[in-house]
Amino acid sequence: MLALETSCDETAVAILRGDRSGHELLASEVASQVGAHEKYGGIVPEIASRNHLISAPRLLDRGVSKAKTRLSEIDAFAATSGPGLASSLMIGASIAKGLAIGFGKRYLAINHLEGHLLSPFFGVEKDDSSDIKPNVSLIVSGGHTMLVVVRGLTNYQLIGHTVDDAAGEAFDKVAKMLGLGYPGGPDIEKYARGGDPTRFEFPRSMLASENFSFSGLKTAVRYLLPKIMPGEDRRLTQAPYNLDEPTLRDLCASFQQAIIDVLVTKTIAAAQKYRLHLVTMSGGVSCNEELRRQMRDASSRKGIEFKSAEPWLCTDNAAMIALVALLRLRAGFESQVTEEIDPNLALVSQL
């Protein structure tokens, strides 16, 4: 199985070999565009698609070489078909479709979110659909924060989603206020280490709901910043706010803890409500070590198993797309090459 992932600002190609006894990742190539977008403080769609056009052929050649195979030996081709940026999705999908047509092979259009959803099961000894254990899954990334009940391949129930800013968006926007880098999550996590997470009191919104809202948290940080600026600097009302390092560390730790509290509380409550004994977590924000630690500890206290995707599988990659494609192909699914990309493709019907 050869898969391409070009939903946003990462170009990725992966080749996965599998049988009923397991699967083996033969190649996984990723080209990051963080440097190209960092100066803009966010993703510029035209720059992203242009870079996909440049990187995809190179990664394809490198992946085939690393896997020690030939394109003619690939059994099926897959690509992310949504959600994502339309101009970016078209690049990967067009390449995969062209290869499928050219070599007379099967094509699978894969939902990016399903890739994240099943990524914690990457590398299990047996990888048919029966090995996807029922679980409550938290997908937490730059564009998505959602809770999903997973009962098996394609058997998904969306129980909660963000109503405004996703967790990753909140990290990015607060980091920009503080003059930190893009994406914001890693820098905030770095400064949060050694900070006091109790110094600043931030809201934990909608704890009684399975949905998420982080816009109020971001706004709370925005209104706090001028109040904690030293001396004459308090008159400043424009970002970035240059805080002294101890205050910056405490602020980052307090902000990060507010997000973690919401994510952990809602996920564990959902697992108990739906009587599931496994919690999984994936998506770029799930790389946060403190989030992983607290989710693992909270799960253990409730007698719930916790499984998270490996960090390299949490950010956008084609290996997770290849895994979903492999599982779907075995289950009898196949896509038509006439199937169009969908920038707003939902994992399941919205609530």
Beta strands, then each sheet from edge to edge (+ up, - down):
strand 1: 2-5
strand 2: 10-19
strand 3: 22-32
strand 4: 76-82
strand 5: 106-111
strand 6: 135-140
strand 7: 145-152
strand 8: 155-161
strand 9: 278-282
strand 10: 305-308
sheet 1: 3+ 2- 1+ 4+ 5+
sheet 2: 8+ 7- 6+ 9+ 10+
end
